Amino acid sequence: MARVRVGRVGEQIKKELSQIVQSELKDPRIGFLTVTGVEITNDLSIAKVFLSVMGTDEQKEATLKALSSGSGYIRSELGKRIRLRKIPELQFKFDASIDYGSKIDNILHQLGREGNSDS
């Protein structure tokens, strides 16, 4: 039963984080990003936030630094929006699954084109 609560809290944090990052944060270092997932420990003390960021590696690093420096503000906003005794510590990480998926998609398209040219 506790695991279900952790999942619900994670989904709520994901939803609220997306809104906060899109509308509240005004840092120019933050590029176009999407919150792809949130993993929370069972005791709700740490939340790993997975992000997908469009841009170069330098822009991705700048976005990660901006989010890390603004994590206090983000946590306070989460505290206003979500009713929890203690708001989890936020750890921002890149989600490479979208990049990996697009790389595989490109490979499959290339193989499809090579297969059509052989016929």
TADA-V104330 format. One record per backbone hydrogen bond with DSSP energy under -1.0 kcal/mol. CO is the residue of the C=O (numbers start at 1). NH is the residue of the N-H. Records with the same first field share a line. If there is no record, write none. Layout:
CO=NH + NH
This chain:
1=5
2=6
3=7
4=8
5=9
6=10
7=11
8=12
9=13
10=14
11=15
12=16
13=17
14=18
15=19
16=20
17=21
18=22
19=23
20=24 + 25
27=30
32=54
34=52
37=50
39=48
41=44
45=89
46=41
47=91
48=39
49=93
50=36 + 37
51=95
52=34
56=60
57=61
58=62
59=63
60=64
61=65
62=66
63=67
64=68
65=69
66=70
68=71
70=74
71=75
72=76
73=77
74=78
75=79
76=80
77=81
78=82
82=84
89=47
91=49
93=51
96=100
97=101
98=102
99=103
100=104
101=105
102=106
103=107
104=108
105=109
106=110
107=111
108=112
109=113
110=114
111=115
112=116
113=117
114=118
